[in-house]
Amino acid sequence: MKKRIIYSILAASTTIGAAQAAEISGGYLNLDYSTFTDTDFGDAYNLNGAAELAFSRAFSAQLDLGVQRFQDLSETATNWTLHGNLHTANNASFGLFYGQEDLDDADFEFYGIEAGFDAGPAEIEGYLGRQDLTNASDLDGTLFGISAKTELTDAWELSTSFDIVDNFGGALDFNLFAIGASYAAADNAEVYGNLGVAHVSSPLVSGSSNEAYVTVGVRVNFGNDRGTTFGRRGVLTQLPGLPGL
């Protein structure tokens, strides 16, 4: 399944790219810091960026790159994701994604489908995927997320999101819910903050608990207003921190 997804993305990109010239339609650079408010949990620094190449009004390819530092573990994760995006209307986009993440001896592959809609005053985005821990197939699991954002004023925007990073053979499950706000400090730059709750289930952190977390960051968009069609995907990328084991 995962090979078919990435082959489909690359084949469509090659075919359409051969037929007509492509241009960079958007991109972004993002830096954020997140941490659990409970001192038993670690914090994370995230530097990532993306660029989107439009082959036509209907099709584009998006590449995300990121580095994530888990401070308490003294470990650094890297991430890349390739998206193939189909724009069926001015207010609707659908896509396939495939990516890989590396953290020490933990190597992840993830893949799935995604969709985004401009529903009047709100933008809605969702994805459903699979994550595979390449060195331990019994720790594979599910990825799911949905988010929405709406403009309050020309400068202020509110957002909400819900994400699931599930299974790891029961070793570590995260359900993440967050609300946030962003402020347009310049035409293409914004600062933002999120307040969330993570439902963490793991024998490594004393069973099941609800932990609050915060995220603050700055993002610079290029090209179109939102930078790229879809947000970043991943396993570790979604987590605001990891327990210091």
PyMOL commands that set and color helices and strands:
alter all, ss='L'
color gray80, all
select helices_A, chain A and resi 2-19+137-139+168-170+203-205+236-238
alter helices_A, ss='H'
color red, helices_A
select strands_A, chain A and resi 23-36+43-54+59-70+75-89+92-103+106-119+122-133+141-151+156-166+173-184+189-202+207-223
alter strands_A, ss='S'
color yellow, strands_A
deselect
rebuild
show_as cartoon
